[in-house]
Amino acid sequence: MIAGYNYMPNHNFGGPENQSLVIGLLWLSPDRDIYPGDQFEAEIHFLQWPITEWDISVGRSWRIQEGGHLVAMGRILDIVEPHPGA
């Protein structure tokens, strides 16, 4: 676990059958519960990014999964450039 992050689900930018997943580090505030159907904004840091840049654009949706189980859908609202050396 990386300090400040407490949830590391798989992110699937393909369809439900896609096996090329990437881990995303997501910090959830300890004072906020999230329930099915809730919508919230969060900054996600992706590890070992395997997707070409044309796949990454504002408005793009993707699956957030625990193994093969869908737990949420994400939508890109903004793209933050990585810090040098990150």
C-alpha positions as CSV (number, residue, x, y, z in Angstrom):
1,M,0.0,0.0,0.0
2,I,1.3,3.5,-0.8
3,A,0.8,6.1,1.9
4,G,-2.3,8.1,1.4
5,Y,-4.0,5.5,-0.8
6,N,-6.3,2.9,0.6
7,Y,-8.0,1.3,-2.5
8,M,-6.2,-0.3,-5.4
9,P,-8.8,-1.8,-7.8
10,N,-8.2,-3.0,-11.4
11,H,-9.1,-0.6,-14.2
12,N,-10.3,-2.0,-17.5
13,F,-10.3,0.3,-20.5
14,G,-11.5,-2.5,-22.8
15,G,-14.8,-4.3,-22.7
16,P,-16.0,-6.9,-20.1
17,E,-13.9,-9.6,-21.7
18,N,-10.7,-7.6,-21.7
19,Q,-7.9,-9.2,-19.6
20,S,-5.5,-6.3,-19.9
21,L,-6.1,-4.5,-16.6
22,V,-4.1,-1.8,-14.9
23,I,-4.0,-1.0,-11.2
24,G,-5.1,2.4,-10.1
25,L,-4.3,3.9,-6.7
26,L,-7.3,5.7,-5.3
27,W,-7.4,7.7,-2.0
28,L,-10.8,7.5,-0.3
29,S,-11.4,9.9,2.6
30,P,-11.8,7.9,5.9
31,D,-14.7,10.1,6.9
32,R,-16.8,9.4,3.8
33,D,-18.7,6.2,3.1
34,I,-19.5,5.3,-0.5
35,Y,-22.5,3.2,-1.4
36,P,-23.7,1.5,-4.6
37,G,-25.1,4.2,-6.9
38,D,-23.1,7.0,-5.3
39,Q,-21.1,9.4,-7.6
40,F,-18.0,11.1,-6.5
41,E,-14.8,12.7,-8.0
42,A,-11.4,11.3,-7.2
43,E,-7.8,11.5,-8.4
44,I,-6.5,8.1,-9.6
45,H,-2.9,7.3,-10.2
46,F,-2.4,4.5,-12.7
47,L,0.6,2.1,-12.5
48,Q,2.3,0.5,-15.5
49,W,0.1,2.3,-18.0
50,P,-0.3,0.0,-21.0
51,I,-2.8,2.1,-23.0
52,T,-1.8,4.4,-25.9
53,E,-2.5,8.1,-25.4
54,W,-5.4,8.2,-28.0
55,D,-7.3,6.0,-25.6
56,I,-7.0,8.6,-22.8
57,S,-9.3,11.5,-23.3
58,V,-11.7,13.6,-21.3
59,G,-15.1,11.9,-21.3
60,R,-13.7,8.4,-21.8
61,S,-15.4,5.8,-19.6
62,W,-14.0,2.6,-18.2
63,R,-14.7,-0.3,-15.8
64,I,-13.4,-0.4,-12.3
65,Q,-13.1,-4.0,-11.2
66,E,-12.2,-6.4,-8.3
67,G,-10.9,-9.3,-10.3
68,G,-13.5,-9.9,-12.9
69,H,-16.3,-8.3,-10.9
70,L,-17.5,-4.8,-11.9
71,V,-17.6,-2.5,-8.9
72,A,-17.9,0.9,-10.6
73,M,-17.7,2.8,-13.8
74,G,-15.3,5.7,-14.2
75,R,-15.3,8.7,-16.5
76,I,-12.3,10.9,-17.2
77,L,-13.0,14.5,-16.2
78,D,-9.5,15.9,-16.5
79,I,-6.0,14.7,-17.3
80,V,-3.1,15.6,-15.0
81,E,0.3,15.3,-16.5
82,P,2.7,13.1,-14.5
83,H,5.3,14.8,-12.4
84,P,8.9,14.5,-13.8
85,G,10.6,11.5,-12.3
86,A,7.2,9.9,-11.4
